[in-house]
């Protein structure tokens, strides 16, 4: 989920840069992508457990499985 929160505004910026030219549409799309990222960050905040001393919300993905990365 953290990856989505980080890269969602970037995806919105790419969509805006590639497809939109009208100022109103740009504002709407940017508000939508930013709002979704904000709501997801509130979800992460709500699930945070302050009694746990270890790292929380860790994501592990294989980037290049053939190389073991």
Order of alpha helices (4+ residues) and beta strands (2+ residues): alpha-alpha
